[in-house]
């Protein structure tokens, strides 16, 4: 996805197939900002189908839907995060930030061990 290049990212596995990571979080943020699943997906370089599949997966993962959508037509469509969606996104971002802060020194230690050039590998 062209819109995602995190230095540190975290995937949280919640159940068998239930997972939230940087792509789904970015999609939720995009939906909140644009009011559109299609526009949010486009910003991330996702196909229309992929963005909708991710929303459907997230809506099925949680007890309550994370995104409410209205199909297009004469009045136009739209999408918005539900209270559940806003809470899921906030919790994921809090987990991500806390994990990043806790591991700054460990990440720096890993970087210090990297080869300086491809020839050193």
Secondary structure, DSSP 8 states (H G I E B T S, - for coil): -TT---SS---EE-SSS-EE-HHHHHHHHHHHHHS-HHHHHHHTT--HHHHHHHHHHHHHHSSS-SEEEE--STT--EEEE-HHHHHHHHHHHHHHHHHHHHTHHHHHHHHHTS-SSGGG-
